[in-house]
Amino acid sequence: MAEFVTLETSDDHPGVGTIRLNRPPMNALNRQVQNELAAVADEATVRDDIKAVVIYGGPKVLAAGADIKEMNEMTYAQMSKVAGRLQSALGAISEIPKPTVAAITGYALGGGLEVALGADRRIAGDNAKLGVPEILLGVIPGGGGTQRLARLIGPAKAKDMIFTGRFVAADEALEMGLVDEVVAPDDVYDTALAWAGQFANAAAIALAAGKKAVDQGLGVDLTTGLKIEEQLFAALFATEDRAIGMASFVENGPGKAAFTGK
């Protein structure tokens, strides 16, 4: 049984799973939290009843970063053995083949922001502070931050955040594209649930294909990306949902198909 990271569902929001970080007071991401996060991401991936995922740290903080006390005495030899595992765990949300959204209240710093960067969408409270302050500790982001941040907001803005370690307020984060929506802090989680909930009855295999096409395409040239799209698009014609969706469109118009996820 996980101690600090859980996967929760509710009858009020069918089809939506919430990955909840709960290690008070600041949800510091020690090795146990990292392992539990990776495990629940795997669970969310394989559960058929979960169609979309919210990542949430509670009303006060998403996560204020890695557990520095745990890292403080580590040598290069020790870190070199676990750095890949840390990167994989903090990026585990990005591997879920379903729509994902980070609900950010309060701080999302260092590893906390890196977890949020793995989501498809980020919704923040107007009190949120985001940043990658690792430079102030004499290191750089090691959980995917240098790569996902640059791809999301561009290299110049990413370098500014990485070089200075400064905290970015919600309004600036929205302007630079670091978050996609800013709401009142009390509305963050419900807004994230509402966004995720719209996929409860969607064509799950097609959603996964769309996500894969974008994510894989970003790492290759346009010609290769188009080939990825071509193959994923054609493969969907082997699914029940494609047959159901097109038949429903012909008979009843758009938006009325009852998909099975097969």
C-alpha positions as CSV (number, residue, x, y, z in Angstrom):
1,M,0.0,0.0,0.0
2,A,1.4,3.4,-1.1
3,E,2.0,5.8,1.8
4,F,2.4,9.2,0.0
5,V,1.0,8.8,-3.5
6,T,-2.5,7.4,-4.3
7,L,-4.7,6.9,-7.3
8,E,-8.3,7.9,-6.4
9,T,-11.6,7.7,-8.3
10,S,-15.0,9.1,-7.5
11,D,-18.5,8.3,-8.6
12,D,-19.0,12.1,-9.0
13,H,-16.4,12.1,-11.8
14,P,-16.6,8.7,-13.5
15,G,-13.6,7.9,-15.8
16,V,-11.3,10.3,-14.0
17,G,-8.4,9.2,-11.8
18,T,-6.6,11.6,-9.4
19,I,-3.0,10.9,-8.6
20,R,-2.7,12.5,-5.2
21,L,0.6,13.6,-3.7
22,N,0.3,13.7,0.1
23,R,3.6,14.0,2.0
24,P,3.1,17.0,4.3
25,P,4.1,19.7,4.6
26,M,5.5,20.4,1.1
27,N,5.2,17.0,-0.7
28,A,9.0,16.7,-1.0
29,L,9.7,14.1,-3.6
30,N,12.0,11.7,-1.9
31,R,12.9,8.3,-3.4
32,Q,9.9,6.6,-1.8
33,V,7.5,9.2,-3.4
34,Q,9.3,8.8,-6.7
35,N,8.8,5.1,-6.6
36,E,5.1,5.4,-5.6
37,L,4.5,8.0,-8.3
38,A,5.9,5.6,-11.0
39,A,3.8,2.8,-9.6
40,V,0.5,4.7,-9.7
41,A,1.3,6.1,-13.2
42,D,1.6,2.4,-14.3
43,E,-1.7,1.6,-12.6
44,A,-3.5,4.6,-14.2
45,T,-2.2,3.3,-17.6
46,V,-3.6,-0.2,-17.3
47,R,-6.9,0.5,-15.6
48,D,-9.8,0.5,-18.1
49,D,-12.1,2.5,-15.8
50,I,-9.7,5.5,-15.9
51,K,-9.9,7.5,-19.1
52,A,-8.1,10.6,-18.0
53,V,-5.9,11.6,-15.1
54,V,-5.5,14.6,-12.7
55,I,-2.2,15.1,-10.8
56,Y,-2.8,17.0,-7.6
57,G,-0.9,17.9,-4.4
58,G,-3.7,19.3,-2.3
59,P,-4.9,22.9,-1.7
60,K,-1.6,24.3,-0.5
61,V,1.2,22.9,-2.8
62,L,1.7,20.6,-5.7
63,A,5.3,19.8,-4.7
64,A,8.2,22.0,-3.6
65,G,10.8,19.8,-5.1
66,A,13.0,16.8,-4.4
67,D,14.0,15.9,-0.8
68,I,17.3,17.8,-0.6
69,K,18.2,16.3,2.8
70,E,18.1,12.9,1.1
71,M,20.4,14.1,-1.7
72,N,22.8,16.1,0.5
73,E,25.3,13.4,1.2
74,M,25.2,11.7,-2.1
75,T,28.4,11.4,-4.2
76,Y,28.7,11.5,-8.0
77,A,29.1,7.7,-8.0
78,Q,25.9,7.3,-6.0
79,M,23.8,9.8,-8.0
80,S,25.0,8.4,-11.4
81,K,23.4,5.1,-10.5
82,V,20.0,6.6,-9.6
83,A,19.7,9.7,-11.8
84,G,18.0,7.9,-14.6
85,R,15.5,6.4,-12.2
86,L,14.8,9.8,-10.7
87,Q,14.2,11.2,-14.2
88,S,11.9,8.3,-15.2
89,A,9.9,8.6,-12.0
90,L,9.4,12.4,-12.2
91,G,8.4,12.0,-15.8
92,A,6.1,9.0,-15.3
93,I,3.0,11.2,-15.9
94,S,4.2,11.8,-19.4
95,E,4.1,8.0,-20.1
96,I,0.4,7.6,-19.3
97,P,-1.4,7.2,-22.7
98,K,-4.4,9.1,-21.6
99,P,-5.2,12.9,-21.3
100,T,-3.5,14.2,-18.1
101,V,-3.8,17.5,-16.4
102,A,-1.8,19.0,-13.5
103,A,-3.8,20.9,-10.9
104,I,-1.3,23.4,-9.4
105,T,-2.0,25.3,-6.2
106,G,0.7,27.1,-4.3
107,Y,4.2,25.9,-5.2
108,A,5.4,23.7,-8.0
109,L,9.2,23.9,-7.8
110,G,12.0,21.8,-9.0
111,G,10.9,18.2,-9.2
112,G,7.3,19.4,-8.5
113,L,7.3,21.5,-11.7
114,E,9.0,18.6,-13.5
115,V,6.1,16.3,-12.6
116,A,3.6,19.0,-13.9
117,L,5.6,19.3,-17.1
118,G,4.8,15.7,-17.9
119,A,1.1,16.4,-18.0
120,D,-0.7,17.4,-21.2
121,R,-2.2,20.5,-19.6
122,R,-1.5,22.6,-16.5
123,I,-4.2,24.5,-14.6
124,A,-2.9,26.8,-11.9
125,G,-4.3,28.9,-9.1
126,D,-3.6,32.6,-9.2
127,N,-1.5,32.1,-6.1
128,A,0.8,29.6,-7.8
129,K,4.6,30.0,-7.9
130,L,6.5,27.9,-10.4
131,G,10.2,27.5,-10.9
132,V,13.3,25.3,-11.3
133,P,15.6,26.7,-8.5
134,E,18.2,23.9,-8.7
135,I,20.9,26.3,-9.8
136,L,20.8,27.8,-6.3
137,L,21.9,24.4,-5.0
138,G,24.7,24.2,-7.5
139,V,23.0,21.7,-9.8
140,I,20.5,21.8,-12.7
141,P,17.0,20.2,-13.1
142,G,17.5,16.4,-13.3
143,G,14.0,15.1,-13.6
144,G,13.4,16.2,-17.2
145,G,13.1,19.9,-16.6
146,T,15.8,21.1,-19.0
147,Q,14.2,19.2,-21.8
148,R,10.5,19.5,-21.2
149,L,10.7,23.2,-20.2
150,A,12.6,24.2,-23.3
151,R,10.1,22.3,-25.5
152,L,7.2,23.9,-23.8
153,I,8.2,27.6,-23.5
154,G,11.2,27.8,-25.8
155,P,15.0,27.8,-25.1
156,A,15.4,31.4,-24.1
157,K,12.6,31.5,-21.5
158,A,13.7,28.1,-20.2
159,K,17.3,29.2,-19.9
160,D,16.2,32.3,-18.0
161,M,14.3,30.2,-15.5
162,I,17.1,27.6,-15.2
163,F,19.9,30.2,-15.0
164,T,18.2,32.4,-12.4
165,G,16.2,29.9,-10.4
166,R,13.6,32.5,-10.0
167,F,9.9,31.8,-9.1
168,V,7.4,32.6,-11.8
169,A,4.0,33.9,-10.7
170,A,0.8,32.5,-12.3
171,D,0.1,35.5,-14.6
172,E,3.6,35.3,-16.1
173,A,3.4,31.5,-16.3
174,L,0.2,31.9,-18.3
175,E,1.7,34.5,-20.6
176,M,4.8,32.4,-21.4
177,G,2.7,29.2,-21.9
178,L,4.1,27.4,-18.8
179,V,0.5,26.9,-17.7
180,D,-2.7,26.8,-19.8
181,E,-5.3,28.3,-17.5
182,V,-5.3,30.3,-14.3
183,V,-8.3,30.2,-11.9
184,A,-9.0,31.0,-8.2
185,P,-7.1,28.6,-5.9
186,D,-10.3,27.0,-4.6
187,D,-11.4,26.2,-8.2
188,V,-8.2,24.6,-9.4
189,Y,-9.0,21.0,-8.6
190,D,-12.6,21.2,-9.8
191,T,-11.5,22.9,-13.0
192,A,-9.0,20.1,-13.7
193,L,-11.6,17.4,-13.0
194,A,-14.0,19.1,-15.4
195,W,-11.3,19.2,-18.1
196,A,-10.4,15.5,-17.6
197,G,-14.1,14.5,-17.3
198,Q,-14.8,15.4,-20.9
199,F,-12.9,12.3,-22.0
200,A,-14.8,9.8,-19.9
201,N,-16.7,8.5,-22.9
202,A,-14.2,9.4,-25.6
203,A,-12.5,7.0,-28.0
204,A,-9.6,6.0,-25.8
205,I,-7.4,4.3,-28.4
206,A,-7.7,7.3,-30.7
207,L,-6.8,9.7,-27.7
208,A,-3.7,7.6,-27.1
209,A,-2.8,7.7,-30.7
210,G,-3.2,11.4,-30.9
211,K,-1.0,11.9,-27.8
212,K,1.6,9.5,-29.1
213,A,1.7,11.2,-32.5
214,V,2.3,14.7,-31.0
215,D,4.8,13.5,-28.4
216,Q,6.9,11.3,-30.7
217,G,6.7,13.8,-33.6
218,L,8.2,16.6,-31.5
219,G,11.5,14.6,-31.3
220,V,11.9,14.0,-35.0
221,D,11.9,15.9,-38.3
222,L,8.7,16.7,-40.1
223,T,8.9,13.9,-42.6
224,T,9.4,11.3,-39.9
225,G,6.7,12.9,-37.9
226,L,4.3,12.6,-40.7
227,K,5.1,9.0,-41.1
228,I,4.4,8.4,-37.4
229,E,1.0,10.1,-37.9
230,E,0.3,8.1,-41.0
231,Q,0.9,4.8,-39.3
232,L,-1.1,5.7,-36.1
233,F,-4.0,7.0,-38.2
234,A,-4.2,3.9,-40.4
235,A,-4.0,1.6,-37.3
236,L,-7.2,3.1,-35.9
237,F,-9.1,1.6,-38.7
238,A,-8.6,-1.8,-37.0
239,T,-10.5,-0.6,-33.9
240,E,-14.2,-1.0,-33.0
241,D,-14.4,2.7,-32.0
242,R,-13.5,3.8,-35.5
243,A,-16.3,1.7,-36.9
244,I,-18.7,2.9,-34.2
245,G,-17.7,6.5,-34.6
246,M,-18.0,6.7,-38.3
247,A,-21.3,4.7,-38.4
248,S,-22.7,7.0,-35.8
249,F,-21.7,10.1,-37.7
250,V,-23.3,8.8,-40.9
251,E,-26.5,7.9,-39.1
252,N,-26.8,10.6,-36.4
253,G,-24.3,13.3,-37.0
254,P,-21.2,14.2,-34.9
255,G,-20.8,13.8,-31.2
256,K,-23.3,11.0,-30.5
257,A,-21.1,7.8,-30.7
258,A,-21.1,5.4,-27.8
259,F,-17.5,4.3,-27.8
260,T,-16.3,1.0,-26.2
261,G,-12.6,1.7,-25.9
262,K,-11.7,-1.2,-28.2
